[in-house]
Amino acid sequence: MGQPIPPITARIEWCRQRSRQAGSEPEADSWQAEADGLRDAVMSRDHSEDYRLCSPEIRERYLLGLQDGIAMLQTTRVRQANHAAAPGIPQADSRIALNTRSGGR
């Protein structure tokens, strides 16, 4: 089984699918702008200036994607750092559990 898809990658693909299924061009553009913001977060870029002449709704969707993408990446980094710092915390050491049940000897 392969690696799980990172949440941000799944969200980008979801936005792209929504864009393709949109009932209007402005709706499709909004979904695409959100996907662009998410992708820019992954690439550590900020193209918000490129959206300054777009409608406020499309600019807001780009910024939503960018901000959500940054937050998703930070959350992933914190989880990875916590896991690396204390990899054994989620599960108790089975030897300790056995020793405790048998009187500690």
C-alpha positions in Angstrom: 0.0 0.0 0.0 1.4 3.4 -0.9 1.8 6.6 1.1 -1.4 8.3 2.2 -2.3 11.4 0.1 -1.4 14.5 2.1 -4.5 16.5 3.1 -3.5 19.5 1.1 -3.0 17.5 -2.0 -6.5 16.0 -1.6 -7.9 19.4 -1.1 -6.3 20.8 -4.2 -7.7 17.9 -6.2 -11.1 18.4 -4.6 -11.1 22.1 -5.7 -10.1 21.1 -9.2 -13.0 18.6 -9.4 -15.4 21.3 -8.1 -14.1 23.7 -10.7 -14.8 21.2 -13.5 -18.3 20.6 -12.2 -19.1 24.2 -11.6 -22.4 25.5 -13.1 -20.9 28.9 -14.1 -17.6 30.4 -15.1 -17.3 32.6 -12.0 -17.9 29.6 -9.8 -15.2 27.6 -11.7 -12.8 30.5 -11.4 -13.4 30.7 -7.6 -12.6 27.0 -7.1 -9.5 27.3 -9.3 -8.4 30.4 -7.3 -8.7 28.4 -4.1 -6.7 25.5 -5.7 -4.1 28.1 -6.8 -3.8 29.4 -3.2 -3.3 26.0 -1.8 -0.7 25.2 -4.4 1.1 28.4 -3.7 1.2 27.6 0.0 3.0 24.3 -0.9 5.4 26.2 -3.1 6.0 29.0 -0.5 4.7 31.6 -2.9 2.2 34.4 -2.6 0.5 35.5 -5.8 -2.2 37.6 -4.1 -1.1 40.6 -6.1 -2.0 38.7 -9.3 -5.5 38.6 -8.0 -5.9 42.3 -7.1 -7.8 43.0 -10.4 -10.1 40.0 -10.0 -13.5 40.1 -8.5 -13.5 40.3 -4.6 -15.0 36.8 -4.5 -12.2 35.3 -6.5 -9.5 37.2 -4.7 -11.0 36.0 -1.3 -11.0 32.4 -2.5 -7.3 32.6 -3.5 -6.5 34.0 -0.1 -8.6 31.4 1.6 -6.7 28.7 -0.2 -3.3 30.3 0.6 -4.2 30.7 4.3 -5.7 27.3 4.7 -2.7 25.8 2.9 -0.3 27.5 5.2 -2.2 26.3 8.2 -2.4 22.7 6.9 1.3 22.6 6.3 2.1 24.0 9.7 -0.2 21.4 11.3 1.6 18.6 9.4 5.0 19.9 10.5 3.9 20.0 14.1 2.5 16.5 14.0 5.7 15.2 12.3 7.9 17.0 14.9 5.8 15.6 17.8 6.0 12.1 16.3 9.8 12.4 15.8 10.4 13.8 19.3 8.3 11.1 21.1 7.6 8.1 18.7 6.7 5.7 21.5 4.1 7.8 23.4 0.9 6.7 21.7 1.5 3.0 22.6 2.7 1.7 25.9 5.8 -0.6 26.0 4.4 -4.1 26.2 7.2 -5.2 28.4 6.2 -2.7 31.0 2.6 -3.8 30.8 3.6 -7.4 31.3 5.9 -6.6 34.2 3.1 -4.6 35.9 0.6 -7.4 35.5 3.0 -10.0 36.9 3.8 -8.0 40.0 6.6 -5.9 38.5 9.3 -8.7 38.6 
